[in-house]
């Protein structure tokens, strides 16, 4: 992969031997709703080389990370299991302390010795770290110096390393405030993420194909303007709810079942944007030809012109899958965000399974991003055959839409000091 070097330091440029290093990771992982156990370790796995490198170079290491949020409450659990998984995968003990920055945490940090790793408690247990606080209070990084987390921990460390690109869109103390006080650098995962996404943005092999699906269509529409206007994508394949919205924008009636489903989730507001893109870029947007739905516990497919009135369309149909597979196999670059359908249900896995396997077999440069997309890739393919799997979701979308990320701004500012 072509190296892309942002304008800030790499942790490899820091002398960490004997230093106390505060490492901010994103190991936020999907959790089973019933058991509250982690079901996907992708972000944990991606963080292992960073921790191992700092240990090998003699750092005294404390890790801060988050899990869940107020908007993701079912995943708001402690980081105790994360520490156990890290210990097993690193073959090195990672001590867990269920305290974020209180007196017990401060005492344990002061006693850190070379080769020790301490994972502190879930950052989202602090009100200043939750998304609601960020959205309402809107502190600047300089103002965040006075938050409990920063004033408690910053004096105890020599260096700050951030390897949490997947949370780069968050403007919270753990992400953007320590750079105001400590020498700061980015970890290797950070640079790999930026490199892969910059290649997709600025230097894609042609033709460049974007597959945009899933249920969170705000992500697809968030990047579509830039992707189309600046020619990042030669073709956009629409799937999931995005594909349905585009067909509605084209004038097709998908029936009361789908219309009510979209209306209940305030998603019909995207129809006007879809109309605009279809008018301006009519030859660059492909839409589903057929859909799959459930009838009598069976998968049934219907062409666009013969759709029933009151069904929910849970997957792409066979004709669309075949069309999209061909585009993927002929592409020089493929970027994927969002599955083709409700792949968790075996009746409706065909679209995602077929397209993801085509992606793994494609000769071009292939990138997958977003939690559901990554989970599907791990389920249906050998992920080693995909060029790059991005750990980011929201940060990836904002990066590809051309918006400056708070973390990148904070790191660049720190490098200028």
C-alpha positions as CSV (number, residue, x, y, z in Angstrom):
1,X,0.0,0.0,0.0
2,X,1.3,3.4,-0.9
3,X,2.5,5.3,2.2
4,X,0.6,8.5,3.0
5,X,2.2,10.6,5.7
6,X,-0.1,13.2,7.5
7,X,1.6,16.2,9.0
8,X,2.2,14.8,12.4
9,X,4.5,12.5,14.2
10,X,4.5,8.7,14.2
11,X,5.0,6.9,17.5
12,X,8.0,5.3,15.9
13,X,9.7,8.7,16.0
14,X,9.4,9.0,19.8
15,X,11.8,7.6,22.4
16,X,9.5,5.7,24.6
17,X,12.1,3.7,26.6
18,X,11.3,4.1,30.3
19,X,8.6,6.7,29.5
20,X,5.1,6.6,30.8
21,X,2.9,6.5,27.7
22,X,-0.8,7.1,27.6
23,X,-2.3,5.2,24.6
24,X,-5.7,5.9,23.3
25,X,-7.2,3.0,21.4
26,X,-10.6,2.3,19.9
27,X,-11.4,-1.3,20.9
28,X,-15.1,-0.7,21.0
29,X,-16.5,-4.1,19.9
30,X,-19.9,-5.6,19.0
31,X,-21.5,-7.2,22.0
32,X,-24.2,-10.0,22.2
33,X,-27.4,-8.4,23.6
34,X,-28.1,-11.4,25.8
35,X,-24.8,-12.5,27.1
36,X,-23.0,-9.1,27.0
37,X,-19.9,-10.9,25.6
38,X,-17.8,-9.6,22.7
39,X,-18.7,-11.2,19.4
40,X,-16.2,-9.6,17.1
41,X,-12.6,-8.7,18.0
42,X,-11.5,-6.9,14.8
43,X,-10.6,-3.6,16.4
44,X,-8.8,-5.4,19.3
45,X,-6.8,-7.5,16.7
46,X,-5.9,-4.3,14.8
47,X,-4.5,-2.7,18.0
48,X,-2.2,-5.6,18.9
49,X,0.9,-4.5,16.9
50,X,0.7,-1.0,18.5
51,X,0.8,-2.3,22.0
52,X,3.4,-4.9,21.2
53,X,5.7,-2.3,19.6
54,X,5.5,0.0,22.6
55,X,6.2,-2.8,25.0
56,X,9.2,-4.0,23.0
57,X,10.6,-0.5,23.1
58,X,10.4,-0.3,26.9
59,X,7.3,1.9,27.4
60,X,5.4,2.0,30.7
61,X,2.0,1.7,29.2
62,X,-1.5,2.7,30.2
63,X,-4.4,2.3,27.8
64,X,-7.7,4.3,27.7
65,X,-10.6,3.3,25.5
66,X,-14.4,3.3,25.3
67,X,-17.1,0.7,24.8
68,X,-20.7,1.7,24.0
69,X,-22.4,5.0,24.5
70,X,-25.7,6.6,25.5
71,X,-26.8,6.1,21.9
72,X,-25.4,2.6,22.0
73,X,-26.4,1.6,25.5
74,X,-26.7,-2.1,24.9
75,X,-23.0,-2.2,24.3
76,X,-22.1,-0.1,27.4
77,X,-20.1,-2.6,29.4
78,X,-16.8,-2.6,31.3
79,X,-13.5,-3.3,29.5
80,X,-12.7,-6.3,31.7
81,X,-13.2,-8.8,28.8
82,X,-11.2,-6.6,26.5
83,X,-8.3,-6.9,28.9
84,X,-8.6,-10.7,29.0
85,X,-8.7,-10.9,25.2
86,X,-5.7,-8.6,24.8
87,X,-3.7,-10.7,27.3
88,X,-4.5,-13.9,25.4
89,X,-3.7,-12.4,22.0
90,X,-0.5,-10.6,23.1
91,X,0.7,-13.5,25.3
92,X,1.4,-10.8,27.8
93,X,-0.6,-9.8,30.9
94,X,-2.8,-6.7,30.5
95,X,-4.0,-5.6,33.9
96,X,-7.5,-4.2,34.1
97,X,-8.6,-1.6,36.6
98,X,-12.3,-0.6,36.7
99,X,-11.4,3.0,37.3
100,X,-10.9,5.6,34.6
101,X,-9.0,8.4,36.3
102,X,-9.8,8.3,40.0
103,X,-7.4,8.0,42.9
104,X,-6.9,4.3,42.4
105,X,-6.1,4.7,38.7
106,X,-3.7,7.5,39.5
107,X,-1.9,5.4,42.1
108,X,-1.6,2.4,39.8
109,X,-0.2,4.7,37.0
110,X,2.4,6.1,39.3
111,X,3.6,2.6,40.1
112,X,3.9,1.4,36.4
113,X,7.2,-0.2,35.6
114,X,8.8,-1.1,32.2
115,X,6.9,-3.8,30.4
116,X,3.6,-3.3,32.3
117,X,0.3,-2.7,30.6
118,X,-2.7,-1.3,32.4
119,X,-6.1,-1.0,30.8
120,X,-8.2,1.6,32.6
121,X,-12.0,1.6,32.9
122,X,-14.5,2.5,30.2
123,X,-14.2,6.1,29.2
124,X,-17.9,6.3,28.6
125,X,-18.5,6.0,32.3
126,X,-17.5,9.7,32.4
127,X,-20.1,12.2,31.3
128,X,-17.5,14.4,29.6
129,X,-16.8,11.5,27.2
130,X,-20.3,10.6,26.0
131,X,-21.7,11.7,22.7
132,X,-24.6,13.6,24.3
133,X,-22.1,15.8,26.3
134,X,-20.1,16.5,23.1
135,X,-23.1,17.4,21.1
136,X,-24.6,19.8,23.8
137,X,-21.7,21.4,25.5
138,X,-19.2,21.7,22.6
139,X,-16.0,22.4,24.4
140,X,-12.8,23.4,22.5
141,X,-9.7,21.2,23.0
142,X,-8.2,24.0,25.1
143,X,-11.3,24.1,27.3
144,X,-11.1,20.3,27.7
145,X,-7.9,20.7,29.7
146,X,-10.0,21.3,32.8
147,X,-12.0,18.1,32.4
148,X,-11.6,15.5,35.1
149,X,-10.0,13.0,32.8
150,X,-7.3,15.3,31.4
151,X,-6.4,17.2,34.6
152,X,-6.2,13.8,36.5
153,X,-4.1,11.9,33.9
154,X,-2.0,14.3,31.9
155,X,0.5,15.2,34.8
156,X,1.2,11.4,35.2
157,X,2.5,10.8,31.6
158,X,5.4,11.7,29.5
159,X,3.9,11.0,26.1
160,X,0.5,10.6,24.4
161,X,-0.1,8.2,21.5
162,X,-3.4,8.0,19.6
163,X,-4.2,5.0,17.5
164,X,-7.9,5.4,17.4
165,X,-8.7,6.6,13.9
166,X,-12.1,5.0,14.0
167,X,-13.1,7.5,16.6
168,X,-11.4,10.4,14.8
169,X,-14.7,12.2,14.3
170,X,-15.2,12.5,18.0
171,X,-14.3,15.8,19.7
172,X,-13.9,14.6,23.3
173,X,-11.2,15.0,25.9
174,X,-9.6,11.6,25.4
175,X,-9.2,12.2,21.6
176,X,-8.3,15.9,21.3
177,X,-7.2,17.4,24.6
178,X,-4.1,15.5,25.7
179,X,-2.3,16.9,22.6
180,X,-2.6,20.4,24.3
181,X,-0.3,19.2,27.1
182,X,1.8,16.2,26.1
183,X,4.2,15.4,23.2
184,X,1.9,13.4,20.9
185,X,2.1,11.0,18.0
186,X,-0.1,8.7,16.0
187,X,0.1,4.9,16.0
188,X,0.7,2.6,13.0
189,X,-3.0,1.7,12.5
190,X,-3.8,5.4,12.3
191,X,-1.4,5.8,9.3
192,X,-2.7,2.6,7.6
193,X,-6.3,3.8,7.8
194,X,-5.4,7.2,6.4
195,X,-3.3,5.7,3.7
196,X,-6.0,3.3,2.5
197,X,-8.7,5.9,2.5
198,X,-6.5,8.6,0.8
199,X,-5.8,6.1,-2.0
200,X,-9.5,5.6,-2.5
201,X,-10.1,9.4,-2.5
202,X,-7.2,10.7,-4.5
203,X,-5.6,8.0,-6.5
204,X,-8.0,5.1,-7.2
205,X,-7.3,2.6,-9.9
206,X,-10.0,2.8,-12.5
207,X,-12.8,2.1,-12.8
208,X,-13.6,2.9,-9.2
209,X,-16.8,1.4,-7.8
210,X,-18.5,2.3,-4.5
211,X,-21.0,-0.1,-3.1
212,X,-23.2,1.8,-0.6
213,X,-25.8,-0.2,1.4
214,X,-26.9,-1.0,4.9
215,X,-29.6,0.5,7.0
216,X,-27.7,3.7,8.1
217,X,-28.3,5.5,4.8
218,X,-27.1,8.8,6.2
219,X,-23.6,7.4,5.8
220,X,-24.1,6.8,2.1
221,X,-25.7,10.2,1.5
222,X,-23.0,11.8,3.6
223,X,-20.3,10.9,1.2
224,X,-22.2,10.8,-2.1
225,X,-21.9,14.5,-3.0
226,X,-18.1,14.5,-2.9
227,X,-17.8,11.0,-4.4
228,X,-19.8,12.0,-7.4
229,X,-18.8,15.6,-7.8
230,X,-15.1,15.0,-7.6
231,X,-15.1,11.8,-9.6
232,X,-13.9,9.5,-6.8
233,X,-16.3,6.9,-8.0
234,X,-17.0,6.0,-11.6
235,X,-20.0,3.8,-10.6
236,X,-22.0,3.7,-7.4
237,X,-23.9,0.5,-6.6
238,X,-26.8,1.2,-4.3
239,X,-28.1,-1.6,-2.0
240,X,-29.9,-1.9,1.3
241,X,-32.2,1.0,2.1
242,X,-30.1,3.3,0.0
243,X,-31.1,1.3,-3.1
244,X,-34.8,1.4,-2.1
245,X,-34.7,5.2,-1.7
246,X,-33.1,5.7,-5.1
247,X,-35.8,3.6,-6.8
248,X,-38.5,5.7,-5.1
249,X,-36.7,8.8,-6.3
250,X,-36.8,7.4,-9.8
251,X,-40.6,7.2,-9.5
252,X,-41.2,3.5,-8.6
253,X,-43.7,2.6,-6.0
254,X,-42.3,0.0,-3.6
255,X,-45.6,-0.4,-1.8
256,X,-47.1,0.7,1.5
257,X,-45.0,-1.7,3.6
258,X,-41.7,-0.2,2.5
259,X,-43.0,3.4,2.3
260,X,-44.3,3.1,5.9
261,X,-41.1,1.5,7.1
262,X,-39.0,4.3,5.6
263,X,-41.4,7.0,6.8
264,X,-41.4,5.7,10.4
265,X,-37.6,6.1,10.4
266,X,-37.6,9.6,8.8
267,X,-35.7,8.2,5.8
268,X,-38.0,9.5,3.0
269,X,-36.3,12.9,3.4
270,X,-33.4,11.4,1.5
271,X,-35.5,11.0,-1.6
272,X,-35.0,14.6,-2.8
273,X,-31.3,14.2,-2.5
274,X,-31.5,11.0,-4.5
275,X,-33.5,12.8,-7.2
276,X,-30.8,15.4,-7.5
277,X,-28.0,12.9,-7.9
278,X,-30.0,10.9,-10.5
279,X,-30.6,14.1,-12.5
280,X,-27.0,15.2,-12.3
281,X,-25.2,11.8,-12.6
282,X,-27.7,9.5,-14.4
283,X,-25.1,7.1,-15.8
284,X,-23.1,6.6,-12.6
285,X,-25.7,5.3,-10.2
286,X,-26.9,1.6,-10.5
287,X,-30.0,0.6,-8.6
288,X,-31.6,-2.8,-7.8
289,X,-33.4,-4.6,-10.5
290,X,-35.2,-7.0,-8.1
291,X,-35.7,-7.5,-4.4
292,X,-36.2,-10.4,-2.0
293,X,-38.8,-10.7,0.7
294,X,-40.3,-13.2,3.1
295,X,-43.5,-15.2,2.3
296,X,-44.6,-18.2,4.3
297,X,-41.1,-18.4,5.9
298,X,-39.5,-18.7,2.4
299,X,-37.3,-16.3,0.4
300,X,-39.2,-14.9,-2.6
301,X,-37.8,-12.6,-5.3
302,X,-39.7,-10.2,-7.6
303,X,-38.6,-7.9,-10.4
304,X,-39.0,-4.2,-9.8
305,X,-42.1,-4.0,-12.1
306,X,-43.8,-6.8,-10.2
307,X,-43.3,-6.0,-6.6
308,X,-46.1,-6.9,-4.2
309,X,-47.8,-4.1,-2.3
310,X,-47.1,-4.6,1.4
311,X,-43.8,-6.4,1.7
312,X,-40.5,-5.4,3.3
313,X,-37.6,-6.0,1.0
314,X,-34.8,-7.6,2.9
315,X,-32.2,-8.3,0.2
316,X,-31.2,-7.8,-3.4
317,X,-32.6,-10.2,-6.0
318,X,-30.6,-12.6,-8.2
319,X,-30.5,-10.3,-11.2
320,X,-29.1,-7.4,-9.2
321,X,-26.6,-9.6,-7.4
322,X,-25.3,-10.8,-10.8
323,X,-25.1,-7.3,-12.2
324,X,-23.2,-5.9,-9.2
325,X,-20.8,-8.9,-9.0
326,X,-19.8,-8.2,-12.6
327,X,-19.1,-4.5,-11.8
328,X,-17.0,-5.5,-8.8
329,X,-14.9,-8.1,-10.7
330,X,-14.1,-5.5,-13.4
331,X,-13.2,-2.7,-11.1
332,X,-9.7,-1.3,-10.4
333,X,-10.9,-0.1,-7.0
334,X,-13.9,-1.2,-4.9
335,X,-15.0,0.6,-1.7
336,X,-17.8,-1.0,0.3
337,X,-19.8,0.5,3.2
338,X,-22.9,-1.3,4.3
339,X,-24.3,-4.8,3.5
340,X,-26.6,-5.6,0.7
341,X,-29.4,-6.8,2.9
342,X,-30.4,-8.3,6.3
343,X,-27.5,-10.8,6.1
344,X,-28.0,-11.9,9.7
345,X,-31.1,-13.8,8.5
346,X,-30.1,-16.9,6.4
347,X,-33.0,-16.2,4.1
348,X,-31.5,-12.8,3.1
349,X,-27.8,-13.4,3.1
350,X,-27.5,-14.1,-0.6
351,X,-26.9,-10.6,-1.7
352,X,-24.2,-9.7,0.9
353,X,-22.6,-13.2,0.6
354,X,-22.4,-13.1,-3.2
355,X,-21.1,-9.5,-3.4
356,X,-18.6,-10.0,-0.6
357,X,-17.2,-13.1,-2.2
358,X,-16.9,-11.3,-5.5
359,X,-15.0,-8.6,-3.6
360,X,-12.6,-11.2,-2.2
361,X,-12.0,-12.6,-5.7
362,X,-11.7,-9.2,-7.4
363,X,-8.2,-8.3,-8.8
364,X,-8.5,-4.6,-7.9
365,X,-7.8,-2.7,-4.7
366,X,-10.6,-3.5,-2.3
367,X,-11.6,-1.7,0.9
368,X,-14.4,-2.5,3.4
369,X,-15.5,-0.2,6.2
370,X,-18.2,-0.1,8.8
371,X,-19.0,-2.6,11.5
372,X,-21.7,-4.5,9.8
373,X,-19.7,-4.7,6.6
374,X,-16.7,-6.1,8.4
375,X,-18.8,-8.6,10.3
376,X,-20.2,-9.8,7.0
377,X,-16.8,-10.1,5.4
378,X,-15.6,-12.2,8.3
379,X,-18.7,-14.4,8.0
380,X,-18.7,-15.0,4.2
381,X,-15.1,-14.6,3.0
382,X,-11.4,-15.1,3.7
383,X,-10.7,-11.5,4.8
384,X,-7.0,-11.9,3.9
385,X,-8.2,-11.6,0.2
386,X,-9.5,-8.1,0.8
387,X,-6.9,-5.4,0.4
388,X,-7.8,-3.4,3.4
389,X,-10.5,-3.7,6.2
390,X,-11.0,-0.3,7.8
391,X,-11.8,-0.2,11.5
392,X,-13.7,3.0,11.2
393,X,-17.4,3.8,10.5
394,X,-18.4,7.4,11.2
395,X,-14.8,8.7,10.9
396,X,-14.4,6.9,7.5
397,X,-17.6,8.5,6.2
398,X,-16.5,12.0,7.3
399,X,-13.0,11.5,5.9
400,X,-14.3,10.4,2.5
401,X,-16.8,13.3,2.5
402,X,-13.9,15.7,2.8
403,X,-14.7,17.0,6.3
404,X,-11.8,17.7,8.6
405,X,-11.7,15.3,11.5
406,X,-11.2,16.7,15.1
407,X,-8.5,14.1,15.8
408,X,-6.4,15.0,12.7
409,X,-6.7,18.7,13.6
410,X,-5.6,18.1,17.1
411,X,-2.6,16.0,16.0
412,X,-1.5,18.5,13.4
413,X,-1.7,21.3,16.0
414,X,0.4,19.3,18.4
415,X,3.0,18.7,15.8
416,X,3.5,22.4,15.3
417,X,4.4,23.0,18.9
